[in-house]
Structures are given as structure tokens and as C-alpha cells.
Amino acid sequence: MNAFEKICNLKKNETVETCKVFSRLQNPCESIEKLVTDFKLLATTCNFADLKDSLVTDRIICRIQDKQHCDDLLKDRCLDLQQSLDACRANKLSKERLKPWKKAKM
């Protein structure tokens, strides 16, 4: 049983795992929820300890597609993971609600 556990629980290269977190980008049609879920899953294999939520928040801000929204998020000095997620949801919702108005102006 011990031999089986050693095979199944191979130690991961922490640097490689951290690099996966820091290089992950948001795909054009990907929801913020999917991005956050992926960041959290990737972060579980890293040794972020108490910094996990803070680093996931930083990755969200740095890797979201909407650069204007990124700039808006950077203005908040005390932004936590839940606040950044809520702000991203609100931004998406407001853009969806403005689409009909923008089409009407064209």
C-alpha cells in the first residue's frame, strides 16, 4: 500500500505549479467564475499558504481581458477575493445591460 501511495502522490515541482498560476490568462469567452475556479485549483498545488486568496485576487486583476476594468480594480487599495469577484460580476452585468443601448445609438 505504501508503494502505491508513493506512486500516486508524486511530489510536484512547486516552481512549475506556481508558473502555471502566474501564466494563466482569461480566454475571450471565459466567465470570471471559471477563471477564479481555475486559479483556485492551480493554487492548491502551490505553497501559497495564507497568501492564496491574495495571490488569486492579484491574478484575476492582472489577467482579466477587460483592461479598463483591470484599471478600475487597481484603484481599490483593500480589494479582497470576494470583492474583486463581485466587481467583475457587476462589470459584466452592466456591460450586458448597456448592449441594447449601444446598438440603438448606432
Solvent accessible surface area in square Angstrom, and as a share of the most:
residue,aa,sasa,rsa
1,M,174,0.78
2,N,112,0.58
3,A,69,0.54
4,F,123,0.51
5,E,83,0.37
6,K,149,0.63
7,I,121,0.61
8,C,77,0.46
9,N,109,0.56
10,L,133,0.66
11,K,195,0.83
12,K,115,0.49
13,N,91,0.47
14,E,88,0.40
15,T,104,0.61
16,V,73,0.42
17,E,14,0.06
18,T,34,0.20
19,C,79,0.47
20,K,95,0.40
21,V,0,0.00
22,F,70,0.29
23,S,65,0.42
24,R,43,0.16
25,L,97,0.48
26,Q,22,0.10
27,N,85,0.44
28,P,115,0.72
29,C,137,0.82
30,E,24,0.11
31,S,40,0.26
32,I,10,0.05
33,E,70,0.31
34,K,103,0.44
35,L,0,0.00
36,V,7,0.04
37,T,70,0.41
38,D,26,0.13
39,F,0,0.00
40,K,82,0.35
41,L,113,0.56
42,L,46,0.23
43,A,2,0.02
44,T,86,0.50
45,T,51,0.30
46,C,17,0.10
47,N,109,0.56
48,F,22,0.09
49,A,82,0.64
50,D,146,0.75
51,L,111,0.55
52,K,62,0.26
53,D,77,0.40
54,S,58,0.38
55,L,38,0.19
56,V,1,0.00
57,T,5,0.03
58,D,63,0.32
59,R,30,0.11
60,I,0,0.00
61,I,13,0.07
62,C,61,0.37
63,R,69,0.25
64,I,6,0.03
65,Q,91,0.41
66,D,37,0.19
67,K,120,0.51
68,Q,117,0.52
69,H,16,0.07
70,C,14,0.08
71,D,72,0.37
72,D,64,0.33
73,L,7,0.04
74,L,112,0.56
75,K,152,0.64
76,D,71,0.37
77,R,234,0.85
78,C,111,0.67
79,L,35,0.17
80,D,74,0.38
81,L,20,0.10
82,Q,100,0.44
83,Q,89,0.40
84,S,0,0.00
85,L,18,0.09
86,D,68,0.35
87,A,31,0.24
88,C,8,0.05
89,R,96,0.35
90,A,60,0.46
91,N,35,0.18
92,K,99,0.42
93,L,83,0.41
94,S,51,0.33
95,K,94,0.40
96,E,78,0.35
97,R,161,0.59
98,L,82,0.41
99,K,114,0.48
100,P,82,0.51
101,W,171,0.60
102,K,120,0.51
103,K,147,0.62
104,A,87,0.68
105,K,174,0.74
106,M,194,0.87
